[in-house]
Amino acid sequence: MDGRGIDIVWLRMKKQGGFSLIELVTVVIIIGVLVSIAILVYDGTQTRARERADEANIRILNSSTLQWMLDDESRDPRDEDTESLQSKLEDAYVMGWPESPTGTDYVLDEGRWVLDD
């Protein structure tokens, strides 16, 4: 094989389409930026969902407390502490005590359920 044959093979390999290193690095950087944005959006969505679940649990607990009061109008939740009212509401007015998805406790404050700060 003479030198011309090697030159022709070399030219054919050189003309084949492909991506340069700069193009590949650029694509990887763009994908990385998009993934980081998606992670931030997902995390924010999860946080809002947990907060909304806490709000819903508080509404349920306040509604069950109101029902407890209406069953006997002499009852006043302001006369109760958190543990005693929880034990009175549990199973009778609330099927299982809700757990906070944010890890906070539900406490009684002047007769209303709130998140413990």
C-alpha positions as CSV (number, residue, x, y, z in Angstrom):
1,M,0.0,0.0,0.0
2,D,1.4,3.3,-1.0
3,G,1.2,6.6,0.9
4,R,-1.8,7.8,-1.1
5,G,-4.1,5.1,0.3
6,I,-3.3,6.1,3.9
7,D,-4.0,9.8,3.0
8,I,-7.4,8.9,1.5
9,V,-8.4,7.0,4.6
10,W,-7.2,9.8,6.8
11,L,-9.2,12.4,4.8
12,R,-12.3,10.2,5.0
13,M,-12.0,9.9,8.8
14,K,-11.4,13.6,9.1
15,K,-14.6,14.5,7.1
16,Q,-16.9,12.3,9.1
17,G,-19.5,14.3,11.0
18,G,-19.1,14.5,14.8
19,F,-19.2,16.8,17.7
20,S,-16.2,18.8,19.0
21,L,-15.3,18.8,22.6
22,I,-16.5,22.3,23.0
23,E,-20.0,21.4,21.7
24,L,-20.2,18.4,24.0
25,V,-19.2,20.5,27.1
26,T,-21.7,23.2,26.2
27,V,-24.5,20.6,26.0
28,V,-23.5,19.1,29.4
29,I,-23.5,22.5,31.0
30,I,-26.9,23.4,29.6
31,I,-28.3,20.1,30.8
32,G,-26.8,20.7,34.2
33,V,-28.4,24.1,34.5
34,L,-31.8,22.7,33.5
35,V,-31.5,19.9,36.0
36,S,-30.6,22.3,38.8
37,I,-33.6,24.5,38.0
38,A,-35.9,21.5,38.0
39,I,-34.6,20.4,41.4
40,L,-35.3,23.9,42.9
41,V,-38.8,23.9,41.5
42,Y,-39.5,20.4,42.8
43,D,-38.2,21.3,46.2
44,G,-40.4,24.4,46.4
45,T,-43.4,22.4,45.3
46,Q,-42.7,19.8,48.0
47,T,-42.3,22.5,50.7
48,R,-45.6,24.2,49.7
49,A,-47.4,20.8,49.7
50,R,-46.2,20.1,53.3
51,E,-47.3,23.5,54.5
52,R,-50.8,23.1,52.9
53,A,-51.1,19.6,54.5
54,D,-50.4,21.2,57.9
55,E,-53.1,23.9,57.2
56,A,-55.6,21.2,56.3
57,N,-54.8,19.2,59.4
58,I,-55.3,22.3,61.5
59,R,-58.7,22.9,59.9
60,I,-59.7,19.3,60.6
61,L,-58.6,19.6,64.3
62,N,-60.4,22.8,64.8
63,S,-63.6,21.4,63.2
64,S,-63.4,18.3,65.4
65,T,-63.0,20.6,68.4
66,L,-66.0,22.5,67.4
67,Q,-68.0,19.3,67.0
68,W,-66.8,18.2,70.5
69,M,-68.0,21.5,71.9
70,L,-71.4,21.2,70.2
71,D,-72.0,17.7,71.6
72,D,-72.0,19.2,75.1
73,E,-72.3,23.0,75.2
74,S,-70.7,23.2,78.6
75,R,-67.3,22.2,77.1
76,D,-64.8,24.9,76.5
77,P,-61.5,24.0,74.8
78,R,-59.8,27.0,76.5
79,D,-60.1,25.0,79.8
80,E,-58.1,22.1,78.3
81,D,-54.5,21.6,77.7
82,T,-53.1,20.1,74.5
83,E,-52.7,16.5,75.7
84,S,-56.1,16.2,77.4
85,L,-58.1,17.6,74.5
86,Q,-56.1,15.4,72.1
87,S,-57.0,12.3,74.0
88,K,-60.7,13.4,74.1
89,L,-60.8,14.1,70.3
90,E,-58.8,11.0,69.2
91,D,-60.9,8.1,68.0
92,A,-64.2,9.8,68.9
93,Y,-63.9,12.8,66.6
94,V,-60.7,12.2,64.7
95,M,-59.7,8.8,63.3
96,G,-56.1,8.7,64.3
97,W,-54.1,11.8,65.2
98,P,-52.6,13.6,62.2
99,E,-48.9,13.8,61.9
100,S,-47.4,17.0,60.6
101,P,-45.4,16.5,57.3
102,T,-43.2,19.4,58.4
103,G,-42.4,17.7,61.7
104,T,-44.1,20.4,63.8
105,D,-46.5,19.6,66.6
106,Y,-50.1,20.7,66.7
107,V,-50.8,22.5,70.0
108,L,-53.8,24.1,71.6
109,D,-53.6,27.9,71.9
110,E,-56.5,29.6,73.6
111,G,-58.9,27.0,72.4
112,R,-57.7,26.7,68.8
113,W,-55.2,24.3,67.2
114,V,-52.1,25.9,65.8
115,L,-48.6,24.8,64.7
116,D,-46.1,24.8,67.5
117,D,-43.4,27.4,66.7
